[in-house]
Amino acid sequence: MKTKYFYLLICLTVSLTSFSQQLIGHINSQDIISVMPEAATAQIELQQEVEDLQAQGQMMATEYESQLKDFQINQENMSDAIRNDKLKSLQDLEERITLFQQSAQQSIQLKEAELFEPILLKIQNAIDEVSKKEGYSYVFDIGGSVGSLVYKNDTHDITNLVKAQLNL
């Protein structure tokens, strides 16, 4: 029985010793992105895309409001056939606006992915290089909503090392 406990104690000691040799670090990817020039350029391009789509959406909304106002003013003087045709036209325009809004949202998401994918890949490559060079076993991203780490020891923050790797 004593040998069983002794064996268990040795296994625990070996396990703890090997675990303590693993170096764990963390970064703040949002901090890195915020100082990358290419991220600022991508953000400007994305904002321009958003503004262009908003302008187009506003034109459609203005057209709808104009047609609706005209319909409300003149509906009493319209025959049933014309009134029904105008109502159908307004409904079609409402549907086009809704479809445009959905399409615009998808377009913005695709544009964001297209613009930021190379930036995120560049950061990931720098993280990989720094982690290998510095001997880290694990690196957690605590930036934004990516990580859920509740305690960290700042002596293992490699954000500045990754920035240096990126010449930032």
NORGITA-V664015 format. One record per residue. N is the residue number from 0. SS is DSSP state (A for helix, B for strand, O for the rest). PHI is phi as a letter, one per 20 degrees, with the letter a starting at -180 (* if undefined). D_CENTER is the distance of its C-alpha to the mean C-alpha in Angstrom with 2 decimals. Layout:
# NORGITA-V664015
<<N & SS & PHI & D_CENTER> <N & SS & PHI & D_CENTER>>
This chain:
# NORGITA-V664015
<<0 & O & * & 56.78> <1 & A & f & 56.47> <2 & A & f & 55.32> <3 & A & f & 52.56> <4 & A & f & 51.23> <5 & A & f & 51.80> <6 & A & f & 49.82> <7 & A & f & 46.95> <8 & A & f & 47.00> <9 & A & f & 46.90> <10 & A & f & 43.94> <11 & A & f & 41.98> <12 & A & f & 42.91> <13 & A & f & 41.84> <14 & A & f & 38.51> <15 & A & f & 37.79> <16 & A & f & 38.92> <17 & A & f & 36.69> <18 & A & f & 33.65> <19 & A & f & 34.32> <20 & O & e & 34.24> <21 & O & e & 30.56> <22 & B & e & 28.48> <23 & B & d & 25.18> <24 & B & c & 22.76> <25 & B & b & 19.43> <26 & B & c & 17.03> <27 & O & d & 14.54> <28 & A & f & 11.77> <29 & A & f & 10.57> <30 & A & f & 14.25> <31 & A & f & 14.46> <32 & A & f & 11.71> <33 & A & f & 13.43> <34 & O & d & 16.68> <35 & O & e & 15.95> <36 & A & g & 17.71> <37 & A & f & 15.85> <38 & A & f & 12.51> <39 & A & f & 14.56> <40 & A & f & 16.00> <41 & A & f & 12.82> <42 & A & f & 11.74> <43 & A & f & 15.32> <44 & A & f & 15.34> <45 & A & f & 12.33> <46 & A & f & 14.14> <47 & A & f & 17.31> <48 & A & f & 16.06> <49 & A & f & 15.09> <50 & A & f & 18.52> <51 & A & f & 20.37> <52 & A & f & 19.16> <53 & A & f & 19.98> <54 & A & f & 23.37> <55 & A & f & 24.10> <56 & A & f & 23.24> <57 & A & f & 25.47> <58 & A & f & 28.25> <59 & A & f & 28.15> <60 & A & f & 28.27> <61 & A & f & 31.16> <62 & A & f & 32.97> <63 & A & f & 32.66> <64 & A & f & 33.93> <65 & A & f & 36.78> <66 & A & f & 37.83> <67 & A & f & 37.66> <68 & A & f & 39.77> <69 & A & f & 42.24> <70 & A & f & 42.50> <71 & A & f & 43.14> <72 & A & f & 45.80> <73 & A & d & 47.59> <74 & A & f & 47.22> <75 & A & f & 50.69> <76 & A & e & 52.30> <77 & O & e & 50.60> <78 & O & f & 52.16> <79 & A & g & 50.49> <80 & A & f & 49.46> <81 & A & f & 47.82> <82 & A & g & 46.16> <83 & A & f & 44.73> <84 & A & f & 43.59> <85 & A & f & 41.83> <86 & A & f & 40.18> <87 & A & f & 38.98> <88 & A & f & 37.65> <89 & A & f & 35.74> <90 & A & f & 34.28> <91 & A & f & 33.26> <92 & A & f & 31.57> <93 & A & g & 29.69> <94 & A & f & 28.49> <95 & A & f & 27.49> <96 & A & f & 25.48> <97 & A & f & 23.69> <98 & A & f & 23.02> <99 & A & f & 21.86> <100 & A & f & 19.32> <101 & A & f & 17.93> <102 & A & f & 18.06> <103 & A & f & 16.46> <104 & A & f & 13.38> <105 & A & f & 13.20> <106 & A & f & 14.00> <107 & A & f & 11.24> <108 & A & f & 8.61> <109 & A & f & 10.88> <110 & A & f & 11.37> <111 & A & f & 7.85> <112 & A & f & 7.97> <113 & A & f & 11.52> <114 & A & f & 11.20> <115 & A & e & 8.79> <116 & A & g & 10.28> <117 & A & f & 13.51> <118 & A & f & 12.25> <119 & A & f & 10.59> <120 & A & f & 13.83> <121 & A & f & 15.92> <122 & A & f & 14.66> <123 & A & f & 15.23> <124 & A & f & 18.64> <125 & A & f & 19.54> <126 & A & f & 18.75> <127 & A & g & 20.92> <128 & A & f & 23.66> <129 & A & f & 23.85> <130 & A & f & 23.83> <131 & A & f & 26.61> <132 & A & f & 28.56> <133 & A & e & 28.49> <134 & O & n & 29.19> <135 & B & f & 26.23> <136 & B & e & 26.14> <137 & B & c & 22.80> <138 & B & c & 19.91> <139 & B & d & 17.38> <140 & B & e & 14.07> <141 & O & d & 14.48> <142 & O & e & 11.70> <143 & O & l & 9.50> <144 & O & e & 9.54> <145 & O & f & 9.66> <146 & O & d & 13.43> <147 & O & c & 16.21> <148 & O & f & 18.94> <149 & O & d & 21.51> <150 & O & b & 23.93> <151 & O & b & 23.82> <152 & O & d & 26.50> <153 & A & f & 25.47> <154 & A & f & 27.98> <155 & A & d & 25.53> <156 & B & f & 22.59> <157 & O & d & 22.10> <158 & A & g & 19.47> <159 & A & f & 22.36> <160 & A & f & 23.59> <161 & A & f & 20.33> <162 & A & g & 20.39> <163 & A & f & 24.03> <164 & A & f & 23.29> <165 & O & e & 21.01> <166 & O & l & 23.80> <167 & O & d & 21.83>>
